[in-house]
Amino acid sequence: DTGGSDMCFPFEHHASEGFRLSFDECTADTDTVFLLDCDVPWIPARNPPPENARIYHVDCDPLNQQIPVSFFPAHGRWKADSFTALTQLVEYIKNDASLAKQLQDPKYTARGAAREKVHAARLAEIASQARLDDDEPLNASNIG
């Protein structure tokens, strides 16, 4: 999430990249981007994904017909309800034995473990910023 929008992805999930009021370098090393209801996923001149990244976009308006300057390349676009599409995709993966087996490959499990470690460090850093003493000034870190 780059800010100023509703975010429905759970922040406590290890795949969450958190909230940014600018741009984030998380796209720099991605190989796959799965966008759900997203108008501007990155700033093209500052943090685009690698050229070989696979990009898939599900949205009620994936061509952003109301925002003609908002267009980014994608390998697939679907006009659909994101909740329904994501539910169907998760069920398909769970019920396909070959896909489920592929997800157990060490390259994917190691990647997941690394994400969990980074996410835990991010949460610890956020928690460390709160100062709850009586004489502490009121700021974003203290009101959560």
C-alpha positions, 0 to 999 in steps of 0.5 A: 500500500502506498498510502491514501487508500483503503487496505484490506490485506492484513498487516500482521501477515508476513507478506504484508509490505506495510504502508508507505507515503511515497514509494517502496523498493519492495518491487525491485527484486520481485518476480511476480506481482499479483494486483488486486483493486490497485490503480497505481501499484508503483511509480514508473520512474522510481520503483518499477518491478524488473522487466522480467517480472510477471504481472497479473491484475484483477480489478473491477476496472483493470484498464482504469478507464476513469484514470486514462494516465494510469496504465502499467503493463500486465501479463493478464488482466481480469475484470472481476470481484477481487474477493471472489477471484482470490477465493477461487485462486486459493481453492484451485491451488489447494486442490491441485496436487502438483501446485501444492507440491511445488509450493513445498519446494525449498526455494519457496519455503526458504523465501517464505521463511525469509519474508517472515523474518523481515516482517517480524523485524519490521513489527519489532521496529514499529513496536520499539517506537512507542514511548508510553511514559506519562511525560512522552509527547503525543505522536503517531508512534504513541497513539498507534 
